[in-house]
Amino acid sequence: MSTRYHQAASDSYLELLKEATKRDLNLSDEDGMTPTLLAAYHGNLEALEIICSRGGDPDRCDIWGNTPLHYAASNGHAHCVSFLVNFGANIFALDNDMQSPLDAAASREQNQCVALLDKAATTQNILQLSAEEDNCVQHESILSRPGLGNIVFRGNTVLSPEDFSDSKRALGLKISSELLQRQGAAEADEAEADEEGEENGHGDELPWDKDEVEWEEDMVDATPLEVFLKSHHLEEFLPIFMREQIDLEALLLCSDEDLQSIRMQLGPRKKVLNAINRRKQVLQHPGQMVDTSL
């Protein structure tokens, strides 16, 4: 839809363009032309400057893919080309025929525009290559130091190879010192125990395993239900059964519905029922006497 701002861009009616909004300056007519495109097409530099400063898109294209820079270059408006390049327009944009603004200028022998666009393209390529080289150098200087391998980060500090070696040595000395202290303390404890054993008339060998005795002492006062639950790693559910006054004999009579009635969740119920079934199977088919967790 063509508007009065399209006409103002074509006729360089600057006062009207100064009243336009960003939306006004980016409206397209039936051919996709915007006020920005029309100002560039006609070479109206002052109109183009006002339009771009008020939000006109310098890269907006028409239905043929032409940008303002295509039109300015192909029509030989070198002053508009220079402005659009400096304003940041895309000098590598392609139209529907895959032509850049430089190609459009060259096809119509607009030599001054060709020179401007060629210089701009060269400058941008140099800047891009320079930026890529800077990134590579920075990346290598930080992450690819010879002989370092993986950098070790501690907090916000990057350790150098020398610092890393010193840290390893310090850590090794610290660990060695701690091991020696622990070994010395253990030997002292063993010597003291041997002396006590000799005074009490006991030899070096004990007829039982100390760890087993400690476990058995913990279980001396345990009820059959506690032993049963502990053997199946279900001791966390003991408070629930104690609350309902359920002992081992009563638990073996419980069904899934019974466990639901005391508000046990599905997962715990399945674990408890599986343990009950295993217990019943052992009681019904005891087989050969062997050690069992039951």
C-alpha positions in Angstrom: 0.0 0.0 0.0 1.5 3.3 -1.2 1.3 6.1 1.3 2.1 9.8 1.4 5.5 8.9 2.9 6.3 6.8 -0.2 5.6 9.9 -2.3 7.6 12.1 0.1 10.6 9.8 -0.2 10.4 9.9 -4.0 10.0 13.7 -4.1 12.4 14.4 -1.2 9.7 16.2 0.8 11.8 16.3 3.9 9.3 18.1 6.3 6.8 15.3 5.9 9.4 12.6 6.4 10.4 14.2 9.7 6.9 13.5 11.0 6.9 9.8 10.0 7.1 7.0 12.5 9.2 3.9 12.2 6.1 1.9 11.1 5.3 4.5 8.4 8.8 4.3 7.0 8.8 0.5 6.7 5.4 0.0 5.1 5.6 -1.8 1.7 3.5 -1.1 -1.4 2.4 -3.8 -3.8 5.9 -4.2 -5.2 7.5 -4.4 -1.7 8.9 -0.8 -2.0 9.4 1.1 1.2 10.2 4.8 1.6 13.8 3.8 2.2 14.0 1.9 -1.0 12.4 4.8 -3.0 14.8 7.4 -1.5 17.8 5.2 -2.5 16.3 4.4 -5.9 15.9 8.1 -6.7 19.2 9.1 -5.1 17.6 11.4 -2.5 20.4 11.5 0.0 18.8 13.9 2.5 15.6 12.0 2.5 17.5 8.7 2.9 19.4 10.1 5.9 16.1 11.3 7.6 14.4 8.0 6.9 17.2 5.8 8.3 17.7 8.0 11.3 13.9 7.6 12.1 14.0 3.8 11.8 13.8 3.0 8.1 15.3 -0.4 7.5 18.4 -0.1 5.2 18.3 -3.8 4.5 14.6 -4.2 3.7 14.1 -5.6 0.2 11.4 -5.5 -2.4 9.7 -8.5 -4.1 12.7 -8.9 -6.4 15.1 -9.0 -3.5 16.6 -5.6 -4.1 17.8 -3.7 -1.1 18.3 0.1 -0.9 22.0 -0.5 -1.6 21.2 -2.5 -4.8 19.1 0.4 -6.1 21.6 3.1 -5.2 24.5 1.1 -6.7 22.8 0.1 -9.9 21.5 3.7 -10.5 25.0 5.2 -9.8 24.1 7.2 -6.7 27.5 7.1 -5.2 26.7 9.5 -2.4 23.8 7.2 -1.3 26.0 4.1 -1.5 28.6 5.8 0.7 26.0 6.7 3.2 24.4 3.2 3.3 27.8 1.5 3.7 28.7 3.8 6.6 25.3 3.4 8.1 25.9 -0.4 8.3 23.8 -1.7 5.4 24.6 -5.3 4.3 27.0 -5.0 1.3 26.8 -8.7 0.7 23.0 -9.0 0.4 21.8 -11.0 -2.6 18.7 -10.3 -4.7 16.5 -13.0 -6.3 19.1 -13.4 -9.1 21.9 -14.0 -6.5 23.5 -10.6 -7.3 25.1 -8.4 -4.7 25.0 -4.6 -4.8 28.5 -4.8 -6.3 27.3 -7.1 -9.0 24.4 -4.7 -9.7 26.7 -1.8 -10.0 29.1 -3.7 -12.3 26.3 -4.9 -14.6 25.4 -1.3 -15.3 29.0 -0.1 -15.4 28.6 2.2 -12.4 32.4 2.3 -11.8 32.4 4.8 -8.9 29.9 2.7 -7.0 31.8 -0.5 -7.9 35.0 1.1 -6.4 33.2 2.1 -3.2 31.6 -1.3 -2.7 34.8 -3.1 -3.6 36.7 -1.1 -1.0 34.0 -1.6 1.6 34.0 -5.4 1.0 37.8 -5.5 1.3 37.8 -3.5 4.5 35.1 -5.8 6.0 37.0 -8.9 5.0 40.2 -7.6 6.6 38.4 -6.8 9.8 36.8 -10.2 9.9 40.1 -12.0 9.3 41.8 -9.8 12.0 39.0 -10.6 14.5 39.3 -14.4 13.7 43.1 -14.3 14.2 42.7 -12.4 17.5 40.3 -15.0 18.7 42.6 -17.9 17.7 45.6 -16.3 19.4 43.6 -15.6 22.5 42.3 -19.2 22.5 45.7 -20.7 22.1 47.4 -18.4 24.6 44.8 -19.5 27.3 44.1 -23.1 26.5 47.0 -24.5 24.4 50.1 -24.0 26.4 52.9 -26.5 25.5 53.4 -29.2 28.1 50.5 -28.2 30.3 47.8 -30.5 29.0 44.6 -29.7 30.8 44.6 -26.4 32.7 43.6 -26.7 36.3 41.1 -24.1 37.6 40.8 -23.4 41.3 38.1 -20.9 42.1 38.8 -18.0 39.8 42.6 -18.7 39.6 44.3 -20.4 36.7 47.3 -22.4 37.8 50.5 -22.3 35.7 52.5 -25.5 35.1 55.0 -24.5 37.8 52.2 -23.7 40.3 50.5 -27.0 39.4 53.7 -28.9 40.1 54.2 -27.1 43.4 50.6 -27.8 44.3 51.1 -31.5 43.6 54.2 -31.7 45.6 52.6 -29.9 48.5 49.6 -32.1 48.3 51.8 -35.2 48.2 53.7 -34.1 51.3 50.5 -33.4 53.1 49.0 -36.8 52.3 52.3 -38.5 53.2 52.4 -36.7 56.6 48.8 -37.6 57.3 49.4 -41.3 56.4 52.4 -41.5 58.7 50.5 -39.9 61.5 47.6 -42.4 61.1 50.0 -45.3 60.7 51.8 -44.3 63.9 48.6 -44.0 65.8 47.4 -47.4 64.6 50.6 -49.1 65.6 50.5 -47.4 69.1 46.9 -48.7 69.5 47.9 -52.2 68.5 50.9 -52.2 70.9 48.7 -51.0 73.7 46.1 -53.7 73.0 48.8 -56.4 72.9 50.1 -55.3 76.3 46.6 -55.5 77.8 46.1 -58.9 76.3 49.3 -60.2 77.8 48.5 -58.8 81.2 45.1 -60.5 81.1 46.6 -63.8 80.0 45.3 -63.7 76.4 47.4 -64.5 73.4 47.7 -62.6 70.2 44.8 -64.5 68.5 41.2 -63.9 69.5 38.6 -66.6 69.1 36.1 -64.2 67.5 35.9 -61.4 65.0 35.6 -58.0 66.7 33.3 -56.5 64.0 30.9 -59.5 64.2 30.7 -59.1 68.0 29.9 -55.4 67.6 27.1 -56.2 65.2 25.7 -58.9 67.4 25.8 -56.6 70.4 23.8 -54.1 68.5 21.2 -56.7 67.7 21.0 -58.3 71.1 17.9 -56.4 72.1 16.3 -56.4 68.6 12.9 -58.0 68.1 12.3 -60.6 65.4 10.5 -58.0 63.4 13.6 -55.6 63.6 15.9 -58.4 62.5 13.6 -59.4 59.7 13.3 -55.8 58.4 17.1 -55.1 58.8 18.0 -58.2 56.8 15.9 -56.9 53.9 17.1 -53.3 54.4 13.5 -52.3 55.3 14.2 -51.0 58.8 12.9 -47.5 57.9 9.4 -48.9 58.0 9.7 -50.2 61.5 7.9 -47.1 63.1 4.9 -47.8 60.9 4.5 -51.3 62.1 5.2 -50.4 65.7 2.4 -47.8 65.5 0.0 -50.4 64.4 1.3 -53.0 67.0 2.4 -55.3 64.2 5.0 -57.9 65.1 6.7 -60.4 62.8 4.0 -63.0 63.1 1.3 -60.4 62.3 3.3 -59.0 59.4 3.5 -62.4 57.8 -0.3 -62.5 57.8 -0.6 -59.1 56.1 -1.9 -58.7 52.6 -1.5 -55.8 50.1 -5.0 -54.5 51.3 -3.8 -54.6 54.9 -0.7 -52.6 54.1 -2.8 -50.1 52.1 -5.1 -49.7 55.1 -2.2 -48.4 57.2 -1.4 -45.9 54.4 1.8 -47.5 53.1 2.8 -46.3 49.6 2.9 -48.7 46.6 6.7 -48.9 46.5 7.2 -49.8 50.1 4.3 -52.2 50.0 5.8 -54.1 47.1 9.2 -54.4 48.9 7.6 -55.6 52.2 5.3 -58.2 50.4 8.3 -59.5 48.5 10.2 -60.0 51.7 7.2 -61.7 53.3 6.9 -64.1 50.3 10.6 -65.0 50.5 10.2 -65.6 54.2 7.2 -67.9 53.7 9.1 -69.8 51.0 12.0 -70.5 53.3 9.7 -71.6 56.1 7.8 -73.9 53.7 10.8 -75.3 52.0 13.7 -75.0 54.4 16.1 -77.3 52.3 19.7 -77.7 53.4 20.7 -75.7 56.4 22.8 -72.8 55.2 23.6 -69.2 56.4 20.7 -67.0 55.4 19.9 -63.3 55.8 16.5 -64.4 57.1 
